[in-house]
């Protein structure tokens, strides 16, 4: 199906892009990689009359490492992040998630921040942002603002970004050497959206879990952390029994809905299975037997 007609804009700088967006308002959409926006347009689920293409803005194409963590710009492709040594070393949960994003052709064109801004609840990157406590950086003609991941995802395909804002960067906090990361999911085929998935972080010091993050995708209109299950792990030695207790809490806590792909009961069951699997895998990544 062909896309509906639109007027194409190709700004030469971020300043020009935010100025255009301020002028056009909600009549415009931002294009970076197009792997989310263009299918939406082709299906007539969205028909913006103006497209602002920021894909060529090199000022947004960097992956930078600092004392406060790793920052990814808006035009960084999934594949560029997936093959980045800096991401592998300093943002292992991001690195664990990226191979699950679509197929390689999609990752070669699509952008990390495009996936975050699209806010599909079955996508991996929003769940990773929530698990790590990432910070979103948005830019408009009024200036720049930072938004915590916990406040960013508002509902199904909805964020707190204003109509005049562009998501320019995401910053993932510095990763402790004592923490392991894992992303596990169930999908019908490789590259499909997950029926249920988990972005998991577990920090182990001197044989005890000091913190954990369990961020689920595919179970609600936004990614969901199960804090009660996370708290149940703290102060305990990593192992099957402790992980099973957390899994039981997850199963009892999550309230997914039924749809054509899976029942709520199936999703709850799978969430519990993935909790045990993800925690064991994350612990193994830092050499902790579980």
C-alpha positions as a Markdown table, in Angstrom:
| # | Residue | x | y | z |
|---|---|---|---|---|
| 1 | Unk | 0.0 | 0.0 | 0.0 |
| 2 | Unk | 1.3 | 3.4 | -0.9 |
| 3 | Unk | 1.8 | 6.1 | 1.7 |
| 4 | Unk | -0.7 | 9.0 | 1.7 |
| 5 | Unk | 0.6 | 12.3 | 0.2 |
| 6 | Unk | 2.8 | 14.5 | 2.5 |
| 7 | Unk | 5.2 | 17.4 | 2.2 |
| 8 | Unk | 8.8 | 16.4 | 2.9 |
| 9 | Unk | 11.2 | 18.6 | 4.9 |
| 10 | Unk | 14.9 | 17.9 | 5.3 |
| 11 | Unk | 16.4 | 20.3 | 7.8 |
| 12 | Unk | 20.1 | 20.8 | 7.9 |
| 13 | Unk | 20.4 | 21.2 | 11.7 |
| 14 | Unk | 18.6 | 20.4 | 14.9 |
| 15 | Unk | 17.8 | 24.0 | 15.4 |
| 16 | Unk | 16.2 | 24.1 | 12.0 |
| 17 | Unk | 14.3 | 20.9 | 12.8 |
| 18 | Unk | 12.8 | 22.2 | 16.0 |
| 19 | Unk | 11.9 | 25.5 | 14.3 |
| 20 | Unk | 10.0 | 23.6 | 11.6 |
| 21 | Unk | 8.2 | 21.5 | 14.2 |
| 22 | Unk | 7.2 | 24.6 | 16.1 |
| 23 | Unk | 5.7 | 26.1 | 12.9 |
| 24 | Unk | 3.9 | 22.9 | 11.8 |
| 25 | Unk | 2.8 | 21.6 | 15.2 |
| 26 | Unk | 0.9 | 18.4 | 15.3 |
| 27 | Unk | 0.6 | 18.4 | 11.5 |
| 28 | Unk | 4.2 | 17.1 | 11.3 |
| 29 | Unk | 5.9 | 13.9 | 12.3 |
| 30 | Unk | 9.6 | 13.3 | 12.8 |
| 31 | Unk | 11.3 | 10.7 | 10.6 |
| 32 | Unk | 14.6 | 9.2 | 11.6 |
| 33 | Unk | 14.6 | 5.6 | 10.3 |
| 34 | Unk | 11.0 | 5.2 | 9.4 |
| 35 | Unk | 10.6 | 1.6 | 10.6 |
| 36 | Unk | 7.7 | 2.5 | 12.8 |
| 37 | Unk | 6.3 | 5.7 | 11.1 |
| 38 | Unk | 6.1 | 4.5 | 7.5 |
| 39 | Unk | 4.1 | 1.3 | 8.2 |
| 40 | Unk | 1.7 | 3.4 | 10.3 |
| 41 | Unk | 1.2 | 5.8 | 7.4 |
| 42 | Unk | 0.9 | 3.0 | 4.8 |
| 43 | Unk | -1.9 | 1.4 | 6.8 |
| 44 | Unk | -3.6 | 4.9 | 7.2 |
| 45 | Unk | -3.4 | 4.7 | 11.0 |
| 46 | Unk | -1.7 | 8.1 | 10.8 |
| 47 | Unk | -1.6 | 10.5 | 7.9 |
| 48 | Unk | 0.6 | 13.5 | 8.8 |
| 49 | Unk | 0.6 | 16.1 | 6.1 |
| 50 | Unk | 4.2 | 17.0 | 6.9 |
| 51 | Unk | 7.3 | 14.8 | 7.5 |
| 52 | Unk | 10.5 | 16.3 | 9.0 |
| 53 | Unk | 13.4 | 14.0 | 8.2 |
| 54 | Unk | 16.2 | 14.2 | 10.8 |
| 55 | Unk | 18.0 | 11.1 | 9.6 |
| 56 | Unk | 20.9 | 13.0 | 8.1 |
| 57 | Unk | 21.7 | 15.1 | 11.2 |
| 58 | Unk | 25.2 | 14.0 | 12.1 |
| 59 | Unk | 25.0 | 16.0 | 15.4 |
| 60 | Unk | 22.6 | 13.3 | 16.6 |
| 61 | Unk | 24.5 | 10.3 | 15.4 |
| 62 | Unk | 26.9 | 9.8 | 18.3 |
| 63 | Unk | 27.2 | 7.2 | 21.0 |
| 64 | Unk | 29.1 | 8.8 | 23.9 |
| 65 | Unk | 30.4 | 7.5 | 27.2 |
| 66 | Unk | 30.8 | 9.7 | 30.2 |
| 67 | Unk | 30.9 | 9.4 | 34.0 |
| 68 | Unk | 27.1 | 9.6 | 34.0 |
| 69 | Unk | 26.7 | 6.7 | 31.6 |
| 70 | Unk | 26.1 | 6.1 | 27.9 |
| 71 | Unk | 24.2 | 8.6 | 25.7 |
| 72 | Unk | 22.7 | 7.6 | 22.3 |
| 73 | Unk | 21.7 | 10.2 | 19.7 |
| 74 | Unk | 18.4 | 10.2 | 17.8 |
| 75 | Unk | 19.9 | 9.1 | 14.5 |
| 76 | Unk | 21.9 | 6.1 | 15.8 |
| 77 | Unk | 20.7 | 3.0 | 14.0 |
| 78 | Unk | 19.9 | -0.2 | 16.0 |
| 79 | Unk | 22.7 | -2.0 | 14.1 |
| 80 | Unk | 25.2 | 0.7 | 14.9 |
| 81 | Unk | 24.4 | 0.3 | 18.6 |
| 82 | Unk | 24.3 | -3.5 | 18.4 |
| 83 | Unk | 27.9 | -3.6 | 17.0 |
| 84 | Unk | 29.3 | -0.8 | 19.3 |
| 85 | Unk | 32.0 | -1.8 | 21.7 |
| 86 | Unk | 31.0 | 1.1 | 24.0 |
| 87 | Unk | 27.4 | -0.3 | 24.2 |
| 88 | Unk | 28.6 | -3.8 | 24.9 |
| 89 | Unk | 30.9 | -2.6 | 27.6 |
| 90 | Unk | 29.0 | 0.2 | 29.3 |
| 91 | Unk | 25.3 | -0.6 | 28.5 |
| 92 | Unk | 25.0 | -4.4 | 28.6 |
| 93 | Unk | 21.2 | -4.5 | 28.9 |
| 94 | Unk | 20.9 | -2.4 | 25.8 |
| 95 | Unk | 23.3 | -4.8 | 24.0 |
| 96 | Unk | 21.3 | -7.8 | 25.2 |
| 97 | Unk | 18.1 | -6.3 | 23.8 |
| 98 | Unk | 19.2 | -5.2 | 20.4 |
| 99 | Unk | 19.4 | -8.6 | 18.7 |
| 100 | Unk | 15.8 | -9.2 | 19.6 |
| 101 | Unk | 14.6 | -6.0 | 17.7 |
| 102 | Unk | 13.0 | -7.2 | 14.4 |
| 103 | Unk | 15.3 | -8.6 | 11.7 |
| 104 | Unk | 18.7 | -7.3 | 10.7 |
| 105 | Unk | 17.3 | -5.3 | 7.8 |
| 106 | Unk | 15.0 | -3.5 | 10.2 |
| 107 | Unk | 17.9 | -2.9 | 12.7 |
| 108 | Unk | 20.0 | -1.5 | 9.8 |
| 109 | Unk | 17.6 | 1.2 | 9.1 |
| 110 | Unk | 15.6 | 1.7 | 12.3 |
| 111 | Unk | 16.9 | 3.9 | 15.1 |
| 112 | Unk | 17.1 | 3.2 | 18.9 |
| 113 | Unk | 15.3 | 6.4 | 19.8 |
| 114 | Unk | 12.7 | 5.9 | 17.1 |
| 115 | Unk | 11.7 | 2.7 | 18.9 |
| 116 | Unk | 11.6 | 4.5 | 22.2 |
| 117 | Unk | 9.5 | 7.4 | 20.9 |
| 118 | Unk | 7.1 | 5.0 | 19.1 |
| 119 | Unk | 6.4 | 3.4 | 22.6 |
| 120 | Unk | 5.1 | 0.1 | 21.4 |
| 121 | Unk | 4.5 | -1.9 | 24.6 |
| 122 | Unk | 5.7 | -5.1 | 22.9 |
| 123 | Unk | 9.1 | -3.5 | 21.9 |
| 124 | Unk | 12.3 | -4.1 | 23.8 |
| 125 | Unk | 13.8 | -0.7 | 24.1 |
| 126 | Unk | 11.1 | 0.9 | 26.2 |
| 127 | Unk | 11.4 | -1.9 | 28.7 |
| 128 | Unk | 15.2 | -1.5 | 28.8 |
| 129 | Unk | 14.8 | 2.2 | 29.4 |
| 130 | Unk | 12.5 | 1.4 | 32.4 |
| 131 | Unk | 14.7 | -1.3 | 33.8 |
| 132 | Unk | 17.8 | 0.9 | 33.7 |
| 133 | Unk | 16.3 | 4.2 | 34.8 |
| 134 | Unk | 17.2 | 5.9 | 31.6 |
| 135 | Unk | 16.8 | 9.6 | 31.0 |
| 136 | Unk | 15.2 | 11.0 | 27.8 |
| 137 | Unk | 16.3 | 14.3 | 26.5 |
| 138 | Unk | 13.8 | 16.3 | 24.4 |
| 139 | Unk | 14.5 | 19.5 | 22.5 |
| 140 | Unk | 12.1 | 22.3 | 21.3 |
| 141 | Unk | 12.4 | 26.0 | 20.4 |
| 142 | Unk | 11.7 | 26.5 | 24.2 |
| 143 | Unk | 14.9 | 24.7 | 25.1 |
| 144 | Unk | 15.8 | 21.2 | 26.4 |
| 145 | Unk | 14.2 | 19.1 | 29.1 |
| 146 | Unk | 15.0 | 15.7 | 30.7 |
| 147 | Unk | 12.4 | 13.1 | 31.4 |
| 148 | Unk | 12.9 | 10.0 | 33.5 |
| 149 | Unk | 11.9 | 6.7 | 31.8 |
| 150 | Unk | 9.4 | 6.1 | 34.6 |
| 151 | Unk | 7.5 | 9.2 | 33.6 |
| 152 | Unk | 8.0 | 9.0 | 29.8 |
| 153 | Unk | 5.7 | 6.2 | 28.7 |
| 154 | Unk | 2.1 | 7.4 | 29.2 |
| 155 | Unk | 0.0 | 4.7 | 27.4 |
| 156 | Unk | -0.2 | 2.6 | 24.3 |
| 157 | Unk | 2.0 | 4.2 | 21.6 |
| 158 | Unk | 1.9 | 7.4 | 23.8 |
| 159 | Unk | 4.6 | 9.4 | 25.5 |
| 160 | Unk | 4.7 | 12.7 | 27.4 |
| 161 | Unk | 6.6 | 14.3 | 24.5 |
| 162 | Unk | 5.0 | 17.6 | 23.4 |
| 163 | Unk | 4.0 | 18.2 | 19.8 |
| 164 | Unk | 6.8 | 20.7 | 19.5 |
| 165 | Unk | 9.5 | 18.4 | 21.0 |
| 166 | Unk | 12.0 | 16.1 | 19.3 |
| 167 | Unk | 13.5 | 13.2 | 21.3 |
| 168 | Unk | 17.2 | 13.9 | 20.7 |
| 169 | Unk | 19.1 | 11.6 | 23.1 |
| 170 | Unk | 18.6 | 8.8 | 25.6 |
| 171 | Unk | 21.1 | 8.5 | 28.5 |
| 172 | Unk | 21.6 | 5.1 | 30.2 |
| 173 | Unk | 23.2 | 5.4 | 33.7 |
| 174 | Unk | 26.6 | 4.0 | 34.4 |
| 175 | Unk | 26.4 | 0.2 | 34.7 |
| 176 | Unk | 28.0 | -1.4 | 37.8 |
| 177 | Unk | 30.6 | -4.1 | 37.3 |
| 178 | Unk | 28.7 | -6.3 | 39.7 |
| 179 | Unk | 25.5 | -6.4 | 37.7 |
| 180 | Unk | 24.4 | -8.9 | 35.1 |
| 181 | Unk | 21.9 | -8.2 | 32.3 |
| 182 | Unk | 19.5 | -10.4 | 30.2 |
| 183 | Unk | 16.7 | -9.9 | 27.8 |
| 184 | Unk | 14.5 | -13.0 | 27.3 |
| 185 | Unk | 11.2 | -13.2 | 25.4 |
| 186 | Unk | 8.7 | -15.5 | 23.7 |
| 187 | Unk | 7.6 | -14.8 | 20.2 |
| 188 | Unk | 6.0 | -16.9 | 17.5 |
| 189 | Unk | 8.9 | -16.4 | 15.1 |
| 190 | Unk | 12.3 | -14.8 | 15.4 |
| 191 | Unk | 11.8 | -11.1 | 14.6 |
| 192 | Unk | 8.2 | -11.0 | 15.5 |
| 193 | Unk | 7.0 | -8.8 | 18.4 |
| 194 | Unk | 7.2 | -10.6 | 21.7 |
| 195 | Unk | 4.1 | -12.1 | 23.2 |
| 196 | Unk | 5.9 | -11.5 | 26.5 |
| 197 | Unk | 9.4 | -10.3 | 27.2 |
| 198 | Unk | 11.6 | -9.3 | 30.1 |
| 199 | Unk | 14.5 | -6.9 | 30.4 |
| 200 | Unk | 16.3 | -8.0 | 33.6 |
| 201 | Unk | 19.1 | -6.6 | 35.7 |
| 202 | Unk | 20.5 | -8.2 | 38.8 |
| 203 | Unk | 23.3 | -6.9 | 41.0 |
| 204 | Unk | 25.2 | -9.3 | 43.2 |
| 205 | Unk | 27.8 | -8.3 | 45.8 |
| 206 | Unk | 29.5 | -10.8 | 48.2 |
| 207 | Unk | 27.0 | -13.5 | 47.3 |
| 208 | Unk | 23.9 | -11.5 | 47.9 |
| 209 | Unk | 21.5 | -9.7 | 45.5 |
| 210 | Unk | 21.8 | -6.0 | 46.3 |
| 211 | Unk | 19.3 | -4.8 | 43.6 |
| 212 | Unk | 17.2 | -6.0 | 40.7 |
| 213 | Unk | 15.1 | -4.7 | 37.9 |
| 214 | Unk | 12.3 | -6.7 | 36.2 |
| 215 | Unk | 10.8 | -4.8 | 33.3 |
| 216 | Unk | 8.2 | -6.6 | 31.3 |
| 217 | Unk | 7.0 | -6.0 | 27.7 |
| 218 | Unk | 3.9 | -7.2 | 26.0 |
| 219 | Unk | 1.8 | -7.4 | 29.2 |
| 220 | Unk | 0.2 | -3.9 | 29.3 |
| 221 | Unk | -0.1 | -0.6 | 27.4 |
| 222 | Unk | 3.4 | 0.4 | 28.6 |
| 223 | Unk | 6.4 | -1.5 | 29.9 |
| 224 | Unk | 5.9 | -2.6 | 33.5 |
| 225 | Unk | 8.3 | -3.1 | 36.4 |
| 226 | Unk | 7.2 | -5.5 | 39.2 |
| 227 | Unk | 8.8 | -3.8 | 42.2 |
| 228 | Unk | 7.4 | -6.3 | 44.7 |
| 229 | Unk | 9.2 | -9.1 | 42.9 |
| 230 | Unk | 12.4 | -7.1 | 42.7 |
| 231 | Unk | 12.3 | -6.3 | 46.4 |
| 232 | Unk | 11.8 | -10.0 | 47.2 |
| 233 | Unk | 15.3 | -10.7 | 45.7 |
| 234 | Unk | 17.2 | -8.2 | 47.7 |
| 235 | Unk | 19.4 | -9.6 | 50.5 |
| 236 | Unk | 19.1 | -13.1 | 49.2 |
| 237 | Unk | 21.6 | -15.4 | 47.5 |
| 238 | Unk | 20.9 | -15.9 | 43.8 |
| 239 | Unk | 19.5 | -19.3 | 43.1 |
| 240 | Unk | 16.5 | -21.3 | 41.8 |
| 241 | Unk | 14.4 | -21.0 | 45.0 |
| 242 | Unk | 14.8 | -17.3 | 45.3 |
| 243 | Unk | 14.1 | -16.8 | 41.6 |
| 244 | Unk | 11.1 | -19.0 | 41.8 |
| 245 | Unk | 9.6 | -16.9 | 44.6 |
| 246 | Unk | 10.1 | -13.8 | 42.5 |
| 247 | Unk | 8.4 | -15.5 | 39.5 |
| 248 | Unk | 5.4 | -16.4 | 41.7 |
| 249 | Unk | 5.0 | -12.8 | 42.7 |
| 250 | Unk | 5.3 | -11.7 | 39.0 |
| 251 | Unk | 2.6 | -14.2 | 38.0 |
| 252 | Unk | 0.3 | -13.0 | 40.8 |
| 253 | Unk | 0.9 | -9.3 | 40.1 |
| 254 | Unk | 0.7 | -8.8 | 36.3 |
| 255 | Unk | -2.7 | -8.2 | 34.8 |
| 256 | Unk | -2.3 | -8.7 | 31.0 |
| 257 | Unk | -5.3 | -8.8 | 28.7 |
| 258 | Unk | -6.5 | -11.4 | 26.2 |
| 259 | Unk | -6.0 | -10.8 | 22.5 |
| 260 | Unk | -5.8 | -12.7 | 19.3 |
| 261 | Unk | -2.2 | -13.7 | 20.0 |
| 262 | Unk | -2.4 | -15.1 | 23.5 |
| 263 | Unk | -4.7 | -15.3 | 26.6 |
| 264 | Unk | -4.0 | -13.4 | 29.8 |
| 265 | Unk | -3.4 | -16.7 | 31.7 |
| 266 | Unk | -0.8 | -17.8 | 29.1 |
| 267 | Unk | 1.0 | -14.4 | 29.3 |
| 268 | Unk | 1.1 | -14.6 | 33.1 |
| 269 | Unk | 2.5 | -18.1 | 33.0 |
| 270 | Unk | 5.1 | -17.1 | 30.4 |
| 271 | Unk | 6.1 | -14.0 | 32.5 |
| 272 | Unk | 6.8 | -16.3 | 35.4 |
| 273 | Unk | 8.9 | -18.7 | 33.3 |
| 274 | Unk | 10.8 | -15.7 | 31.8 |
| 275 | Unk | 11.5 | -14.3 | 35.3 |
| 276 | Unk | 13.3 | -17.5 | 36.4 |
| 277 | Unk | 15.1 | -17.7 | 33.0 |
| 278 | Unk | 16.1 | -14.1 | 32.9 |
| 279 | Unk | 17.4 | -13.9 | 36.4 |
| 280 | Unk | 19.5 | -17.1 | 36.0 |
| 281 | Unk | 20.9 | -15.8 | 32.7 |
| 282 | Unk | 21.7 | -12.3 | 34.2 |
| 283 | Unk | 23.5 | -13.9 | 37.2 |
| 284 | Unk | 25.5 | -16.2 | 34.9 |
| 285 | Unk | 26.7 | -13.2 | 32.9 |
| 286 | Unk | 28.7 | -12.1 | 36.0 |
| 287 | Unk | 29.9 | -15.6 | 36.8 |
| 288 | Unk | 27.4 | -16.2 | 39.6 |
| 289 | Unk | 26.0 | -19.7 | 39.7 |
| 290 | Unk | 22.3 | -19.8 | 40.1 |
